[in-house]
Amino acid sequence: MTKKNLGTLCVQAGYEPKNGEARVVPIVQSTTFKYDSSEQMANLFDLKEAGYFYTRLANPTNDAVANKIVALEGGVAGILTSSGQAANFYALLNILKAGDHIISSSAIYGGTYNLIANTLKNFGIEATFVDPNISIEDLNKEFKKNTKVVFGETLSNPSLKVLDIETFATAAHEHGVPLIVDNTFPTPIFLRPIEWGADIVTHSTTKYMNGSANSVGGAIVDSGNFDWSKYKDKFPGLTEPDESYHGVVFTESFGKGAYITKMTTTLMRDLGSIPSPQNSFYLGIGLETLHLRMPRHFENALALAKYLKSNDKISWVNFSGLEDDSQHELAQKYLPKGSCGVIAFGIKGGRVAATKFMDSLKLAAVVTHVADARTCVLHPASTTHRQMNDEELKKAGISPDLIRMSVGIEDAEDIIADVEQALNSL
């Protein structure tokens, strides 16, 4: 059969039932798996054979859904995690150790910023944060001998800065390190970062991929394109014998699957951030309509953005779908069919007016969440990004008056009417 399009992959990829098997991905709600011989079980633990033996490492339901996301992103291997935060943590820690250095875009989700700037710092890993639109000349100046990875968000939460993926990928590869990008907001429906040079893609599947706010989760997809063996000294965890598995060398034994196999057999083994099969099942159901929901999210958000631009109580609007938006040109390159349903804007009157506006909404809910079917709103500076100081907020593109609205898939007219009545209360 010819190459399948994204809509078909959303519905069909990842699971192919055999004759007489369940048509829908089964929920394998079991911690353990039975084998007839001790020898076979031993071979599984030694990585000499492939198979399931304990859900903390791998589970058939989880793998089926992970495989669907791998197909959507165009990668070679992937894994699900218990949250998007765990996905970014695992993606980085899989190749970093004490004494290493990471270059990251400054325009990223507050929790991810905190992970890189503080938690990884406690692990002995230092970081340099750069503007997502930095020139390649200036970006090259930030690399050090101990730089091991470059990280960014394809479309930042909540400032909506578009990452110049090609620039970051080119610089990373010139210095012999991979580019990891978080593609949560656009999803592969609007952007496939691997096609632009990204090596590893992460997601908070809690957001658009799930679509219904009923389960937390994350995903990591490896493109299979980065040659770890070429830079053997930089990535010993992948290219040198692992004594916890009797000297196995992941790149030699697993080829393009080395990165994900190492993550599964070491990080998941030791840290255990595996999703429950039930949550993965919910994610799988959500993915089946991702290609239908994302265009509706974008269309609704664009309609609301145009309304906000024309309202004299709004001081500014960030949405790359607007032709005069600062990110529109980059969005035309990387996101020509749409971006997501999230809008950032400011209300005249600052934080006090922003609070009154949000409290006056009736259809949209004030929640610590974003990117599901229901319209919701949040003030990032006092919630998701409150651990950042004023200078860090500025670098991340977050002003004190910034309101993040995640536009759902309700009727656009009703969403706009709700915003209008809330603005009229000011």
C-alpha positions as CSV (number, residue, x, y, z in Angstrom):
1,M,0.0,0.0,0.0
2,T,1.2,3.5,-0.7
3,K,2.3,5.9,2.1
4,K,-0.7,6.7,4.3
5,N,-1.7,10.3,5.0
6,L,-1.9,11.8,8.5
7,G,-5.7,11.3,8.9
8,T,-5.4,7.6,8.1
9,L,-2.4,7.2,10.5
10,C,-4.5,8.9,13.3
11,V,-7.1,6.3,12.9
12,Q,-5.2,3.2,11.8
13,A,-1.5,3.3,12.8
14,G,0.1,1.5,15.7
15,Y,-2.1,-1.5,16.0
16,E,-3.1,-4.2,13.4
17,P,-5.3,-6.9,14.9
18,K,-4.9,-10.4,13.6
19,N,-7.8,-12.7,12.7
20,G,-10.2,-12.9,15.6
21,E,-8.5,-10.3,17.8
22,A,-10.0,-7.2,19.2
23,R,-10.5,-4.4,16.7
24,V,-9.9,-1.7,19.2
25,V,-6.5,-1.6,21.1
26,P,-7.1,-3.8,24.2
27,I,-6.3,-2.4,27.6
28,V,-3.7,-4.9,28.9
29,Q,-4.2,-4.0,32.6
30,S,-1.6,-6.4,33.9
31,T,1.6,-5.8,35.7
32,T,3.2,-9.1,34.7
33,F,3.4,-11.5,31.8
34,K,3.8,-15.3,32.0
35,Y,6.5,-17.4,30.3
36,D,6.9,-21.2,30.2
37,S,10.7,-21.2,31.0
38,S,13.1,-19.5,33.4
39,E,15.6,-19.4,30.6
40,Q,13.3,-17.3,28.4
41,M,12.6,-14.9,31.3
42,A,16.4,-14.6,31.8
43,N,16.9,-13.8,28.2
44,L,14.3,-11.0,28.4
45,F,16.1,-9.4,31.4
46,D,19.4,-9.7,29.5
47,L,17.9,-8.0,26.4
48,K,18.7,-11.1,24.3
49,E,15.0,-11.5,23.4
50,A,12.2,-9.0,23.0
51,G,9.0,-9.3,24.9
52,Y,6.9,-8.1,27.8
53,F,7.6,-9.1,31.3
54,Y,6.8,-6.1,33.6
55,T,4.6,-3.1,32.7
56,R,7.0,-0.7,34.4
57,L,9.3,-1.2,31.4
58,A,6.8,-1.9,28.6
59,N,3.2,-2.8,28.0
60,P,1.3,-3.8,24.8
61,T,-1.3,-1.0,25.1
62,N,1.3,1.6,25.8
63,D,3.4,0.4,22.8
64,A,0.5,0.4,20.4
65,V,-0.3,4.0,21.2
66,A,3.4,5.0,21.1
67,N,3.7,3.4,17.7
68,K,0.9,5.5,16.4
69,I,2.6,8.7,17.5
70,V,5.9,7.5,16.0
71,A,4.1,7.0,12.7
72,L,2.5,10.5,12.9
73,E,5.9,12.1,13.6
74,G,7.8,10.0,11.0
75,G,10.2,8.5,13.5
76,V,11.6,5.0,14.0
77,A,10.9,4.4,17.7
78,G,9.1,5.9,20.6
79,I,7.9,5.5,24.2
80,L,5.1,6.9,26.3
81,T,5.7,8.4,29.7
82,S,3.4,9.3,32.6
83,S,3.5,13.0,31.8
84,G,4.8,15.5,29.4
85,Q,7.2,16.7,32.1
86,A,8.6,13.2,32.4
87,A,9.0,13.0,28.6
88,N,11.3,16.1,28.5
89,F,13.2,14.9,31.6
90,Y,13.8,11.4,30.1
91,A,14.6,12.8,26.6
92,L,17.4,14.9,28.2
93,L,18.6,12.7,30.9
94,N,19.0,9.8,28.5
95,I,22.1,11.5,27.0
96,L,23.2,13.9,29.8
97,K,25.3,13.4,32.9
98,A,26.9,15.5,35.5
99,G,29.3,18.0,33.9
100,D,27.4,18.3,30.7
101,H,25.9,21.4,29.2
102,I,22.6,22.1,27.4
103,I,21.6,25.0,25.1
104,S,17.9,25.7,25.3
105,S,15.5,28.2,23.8
106,S,14.4,30.7,26.5
107,A,10.8,30.6,25.2
108,I,9.6,27.4,26.8
109,Y,6.9,26.2,29.2
110,G,7.6,27.3,32.8
111,G,7.8,23.8,34.1
112,T,10.4,22.8,31.5
113,Y,12.4,26.0,32.2
114,N,12.5,25.0,35.9
115,L,13.5,21.5,35.0
116,I,16.5,22.7,32.9
117,A,17.5,25.8,34.9
118,N,17.1,24.3,38.4
119,T,16.5,20.5,38.7
120,L,19.1,19.6,36.1
121,K,21.5,22.1,37.6
122,N,21.2,20.1,40.9
123,F,22.3,17.1,38.8
124,G,25.4,18.9,37.8
125,I,24.2,19.8,34.3
126,E,24.5,23.5,33.3
127,A,22.3,25.4,30.8
128,T,22.5,28.4,28.5
129,F,19.2,30.0,27.4
130,V,18.9,31.7,24.1
131,D,16.3,33.6,22.1
132,P,14.3,31.2,19.9
133,N,15.0,33.5,16.9
134,I,18.7,33.8,17.5
135,S,21.0,33.9,14.4
136,I,23.0,30.9,13.7
137,E,26.2,32.9,14.1
138,D,25.2,33.9,17.6
139,L,24.0,30.5,18.4
140,N,27.3,28.9,17.4
141,K,29.0,31.1,20.0
142,E,27.0,29.5,22.8
143,F,28.4,26.0,22.3
144,K,31.0,24.6,24.8
145,K,33.2,21.5,24.8
146,N,30.7,19.9,27.1
147,T,27.5,20.8,25.2
148,K,25.6,17.6,24.6
149,V,22.2,18.7,23.4
150,V,20.1,21.6,22.1
151,F,16.4,21.9,23.2
152,G,13.5,24.1,22.2
153,E,9.7,24.2,21.8
154,T,8.4,24.3,18.2
155,L,5.7,26.7,19.4
156,S,6.3,28.0,22.9
157,N,3.8,27.9,25.7
158,P,2.5,30.5,26.4
159,S,4.4,33.2,24.4
160,L,3.7,31.4,21.1
161,K,7.2,32.0,19.7
162,V,7.9,29.9,16.6
163,L,11.3,28.1,16.9
164,D,13.5,28.4,13.8
165,I,14.1,24.7,13.7
166,E,16.5,24.6,10.8
167,T,18.8,27.1,12.5
168,F,18.9,25.2,15.7
169,A,19.3,21.9,13.9
170,T,22.1,23.1,11.7
171,A,24.0,24.5,14.7
172,A,23.5,21.4,16.8
173,H,24.7,19.1,14.0
174,E,27.7,21.2,13.2
175,H,28.7,20.7,16.8
176,G,27.9,17.0,16.8
177,V,24.9,17.1,19.2
178,P,21.2,16.3,18.7
179,L,18.3,18.7,18.6
180,I,15.4,17.8,20.9
181,V,12.1,19.7,20.3
182,D,8.8,19.7,22.2
183,N,6.0,19.7,19.6
184,T,3.0,19.7,21.9
185,F,1.2,22.7,20.6
186,P,1.3,22.2,16.8
187,T,1.2,18.4,17.0
188,P,2.3,16.4,13.9
189,I,-0.9,17.5,12.2
190,F,0.5,21.0,11.7
191,L,4.3,20.4,12.1
192,R,6.6,17.4,11.8
193,P,9.9,18.7,13.2
194,I,11.9,15.7,12.0
195,E,11.4,16.9,8.4
196,W,13.1,20.1,9.4
197,G,16.1,18.5,11.1
198,A,15.0,17.7,14.7
199,D,16.4,14.5,16.0
200,I,14.1,13.8,18.9
201,V,10.5,15.0,19.4
202,T,8.6,15.1,22.7
203,H,5.0,15.8,23.6
204,S,2.8,16.4,26.5
205,T,0.1,14.1,25.3
206,T,-2.1,15.5,28.0
207,K,-2.9,18.4,25.6
208,Y,-4.2,18.2,22.1
209,M,-3.2,14.6,21.5
210,N,-5.6,13.4,24.2
211,G,-8.0,16.2,23.6
212,S,-10.4,15.6,26.4
213,A,-8.4,16.4,29.6
214,N,-9.0,13.0,31.0
215,S,-5.5,11.7,31.4
216,V,-2.0,13.0,31.8
217,G,0.8,11.6,29.6
218,G,3.9,12.2,27.5
219,A,5.7,10.8,24.5
220,I,9.2,10.7,23.1
221,V,9.9,9.9,19.4
222,D,13.4,9.3,18.0
223,S,13.9,10.1,14.3
224,G,16.7,7.5,14.0
225,N,18.7,10.1,12.1
226,F,21.4,11.1,14.7
227,D,24.5,9.0,14.4
228,W,25.5,8.4,18.1
229,S,28.4,6.2,17.1
230,K,30.0,9.1,15.1
231,Y,30.3,11.0,18.4
232,K,31.1,8.0,20.6
233,D,33.0,10.0,23.2
234,K,30.1,12.4,23.8
235,F,27.5,9.7,24.4
236,P,29.1,6.9,26.3
237,G,25.8,5.7,27.7
238,L,24.8,4.7,24.2
239,T,28.1,3.7,22.6
240,E,30.0,2.0,25.5
241,P,29.3,-1.2,27.3
242,D,26.5,-1.0,29.9
243,E,27.6,-3.2,32.8
244,S,24.0,-3.4,34.2
245,Y,23.2,-5.5,31.1
246,H,26.4,-7.5,31.0
247,G,28.2,-5.1,28.7
248,V,25.6,-4.6,26.0
249,V,26.4,-1.6,23.7
250,F,23.1,-0.1,22.7
251,T,24.2,1.3,19.4
252,E,25.7,-2.0,18.3
253,S,22.8,-4.2,19.5
254,F,19.8,-2.0,18.6
255,G,21.0,0.3,15.8
256,K,18.4,3.1,15.1
257,G,16.5,1.9,18.1
258,A,19.4,2.5,20.5
259,Y,18.1,5.7,22.1
260,I,14.6,4.5,22.9
261,T,15.9,1.1,24.0
262,K,18.3,2.6,26.4
263,M,15.6,4.9,27.8
264,T,13.3,1.9,28.3
265,T,15.8,-0.4,29.9
266,T,17.6,2.1,32.1
267,L,15.5,5.2,32.9
268,M,12.2,3.5,32.9
269,R,13.7,0.6,34.8
270,D,15.2,2.9,37.5
271,L,12.7,5.8,37.6
272,G,9.5,4.2,36.5
273,S,7.5,7.0,34.9
274,I,5.4,4.7,32.9
275,P,1.7,5.6,32.0
276,S,-1.1,3.3,33.1
277,P,-2.5,1.2,30.2
278,Q,-5.9,2.9,30.9
279,N,-4.5,6.4,30.3
280,S,-2.7,5.2,27.2
281,F,-6.1,3.8,26.0
282,Y,-7.7,7.2,26.4
283,L,-4.8,8.8,24.5
284,G,-5.3,6.3,21.7
285,I,-8.9,7.2,21.4
286,G,-8.0,10.9,21.3
287,L,-5.5,10.5,18.6
288,E,-8.1,9.0,16.3
289,T,-9.7,12.5,15.9
290,L,-6.6,14.7,16.1
291,H,-6.6,15.4,12.4
292,L,-10.2,16.7,12.7
293,R,-9.8,18.7,15.9
294,M,-6.7,20.6,15.2
295,P,-8.0,22.5,12.1
296,R,-11.2,23.4,14.2
297,H,-9.0,24.7,17.1
298,F,-7.0,26.9,14.7
299,E,-10.1,28.2,12.9
300,N,-11.8,29.2,16.1
301,A,-8.6,30.7,17.5
302,L,-8.1,32.8,14.3
303,A,-11.7,34.1,14.5
304,L,-11.2,35.1,18.1
305,A,-7.8,36.7,17.5
306,K,-9.3,38.9,14.8
307,Y,-12.1,39.9,17.1
308,L,-9.6,40.8,19.9
309,K,-7.5,42.8,17.5
310,S,-10.5,45.0,16.8
311,N,-11.5,45.5,20.5
312,D,-10.3,48.7,22.1
313,K,-10.0,47.1,25.5
314,I,-7.2,44.8,24.2
315,S,-3.7,46.1,24.2
316,W,-2.0,43.4,22.1
317,V,-2.6,40.0,20.6
318,N,-0.1,37.2,19.8
319,F,-1.3,34.6,17.3
320,S,0.8,33.6,14.3
321,G,-2.2,33.2,12.1
322,L,-2.6,37.0,12.0
323,E,-0.8,38.6,9.1
324,D,0.7,41.4,11.2
325,D,1.9,39.1,13.9
326,S,5.7,39.1,14.7
327,Q,5.8,35.3,14.2
328,H,3.7,35.2,11.0
329,E,6.7,34.9,8.6
330,L,8.2,32.0,10.5
331,A,4.8,30.4,10.8
332,Q,4.4,30.6,7.0
333,K,7.5,28.5,6.8
334,Y,6.9,25.9,9.5
335,L,3.2,26.1,10.1
336,P,1.5,27.0,6.8
337,K,-1.7,25.0,7.5
338,G,-2.2,26.3,11.1
339,S,-0.5,26.4,14.5
340,C,-2.8,25.5,17.4
341,G,-5.8,27.0,19.3
342,V,-3.8,29.0,21.9
343,I,-3.9,32.8,21.9
344,A,-1.9,35.1,24.1
345,F,-3.1,38.7,24.6
346,G,-3.1,41.6,27.0
347,I,-5.9,43.6,28.5
348,K,-5.6,47.3,29.2
349,G,-5.5,47.8,32.9
350,G,-2.9,45.1,33.5
351,R,-3.1,42.3,36.1
352,V,-6.2,43.6,37.9
353,A,-8.2,43.9,34.6
354,A,-7.0,40.5,33.5
355,T,-8.2,38.9,36.7
356,K,-11.6,40.5,36.4
357,F,-11.9,39.5,32.8
358,M,-11.1,35.9,33.5
359,D,-13.5,35.7,36.5
360,S,-16.3,37.1,34.3
361,L,-16.1,34.4,31.7
362,K,-19.0,31.9,31.6
363,L,-18.3,29.5,28.8
364,A,-14.5,29.5,29.2
365,A,-13.1,28.1,32.4
366,V,-10.1,29.3,34.5
367,V,-8.1,26.1,34.8
368,T,-4.5,25.0,35.0
369,H,-4.7,23.3,31.7
370,V,-4.5,24.1,28.0
371,A,-5.3,22.5,24.6
372,D,-8.3,20.3,25.0
373,A,-11.8,20.4,23.5
374,R,-13.1,23.0,25.9
375,T,-12.1,26.7,25.9
376,C,-10.1,27.6,28.9
377,V,-8.0,30.5,30.2
378,L,-5.1,31.2,32.5
379,H,-2.7,34.0,33.8
380,P,0.7,32.3,33.3
381,A,2.8,34.9,35.3
382,S,0.9,34.0,38.5
383,T,0.4,30.3,37.9
384,T,2.4,28.1,35.5
385,H,5.4,30.4,35.3
386,R,5.3,31.9,38.8
387,Q,8.6,30.3,39.8
388,M,10.4,32.6,37.2
389,N,11.6,36.1,38.2
390,D,10.8,39.2,36.2
391,E,13.9,38.9,34.0
392,E,13.3,35.3,33.3
393,L,9.7,36.0,32.4
394,K,10.8,38.8,30.0
395,K,13.2,36.4,28.3
396,A,10.5,33.8,28.0
397,G,8.2,36.4,26.3
398,I,5.7,36.6,29.2
399,S,4.5,39.9,30.4
400,P,2.5,40.5,33.7
401,D,-0.6,41.2,31.7
402,L,-0.4,38.1,29.4
403,I,-3.5,36.0,29.3
404,R,-3.3,32.6,27.7
405,M,-6.6,31.5,26.2
406,S,-6.9,28.0,24.8
407,V,-9.7,28.1,22.2
408,G,-11.8,24.9,22.1
409,I,-13.9,23.3,19.4
410,E,-17.2,24.8,20.5
411,D,-19.0,27.1,18.0
412,A,-16.8,30.2,17.4
413,E,-19.7,32.5,17.7
414,D,-20.4,31.3,21.3
415,I,-16.7,31.7,22.3
416,I,-16.5,35.2,20.9
417,A,-19.8,36.1,22.6
418,D,-18.4,34.9,26.0
419,V,-15.2,36.9,25.6
420,E,-17.3,40.0,24.6
421,Q,-19.5,39.9,27.6
422,A,-16.5,39.5,29.9
423,L,-14.8,42.4,28.3
424,N,-17.9,44.5,28.7
425,S,-17.8,43.9,32.4
426,L,-14.5,45.9,32.7
